[in-house]
Amino acid sequence: MGTYIATKSGRRYDAEFKANAVSLVLAGRSYKDVAQDLGVSSWSLRVWHQRHQKGQVLTQSKALADLTPEQRENRRLRQELAYLQRQRDILKKALAIVSDGHLNSASNS
């Protein structure tokens, strides 16, 4: 499974991830479908596909190349944890709003 790193300028994908994405396009799937399924922009996918067609090597970013597999996994897990914590906070706020709404409507009756 390919990895990516989110940075200020966007996500960075490793060469394996790019090659797998291009192979899905070569198998006949549309850019739009593959991009949506993988969570990448269709523009990036088109660039990777064009580079593949020209025979250029799909390289990974320098940020990914400098990391060991353990560092990549650690970074991915931290990103996933941060995402899940944001989702939890959103749900807590929604629950507080809904609960507060029920209490107010019950006291008005």
Secondary structure, 3 states (H helix, E strand, C coil): CCCEEEECCEEEECHHHHHHHHHHHHCCCCHHHHHHHHCCCHHHHHHHHHHHHCCCCCCCCHHHHCCCHHHHHHHHHHHHHHHHHHHHHHHHHHHHHHHHHHHHHHHHC
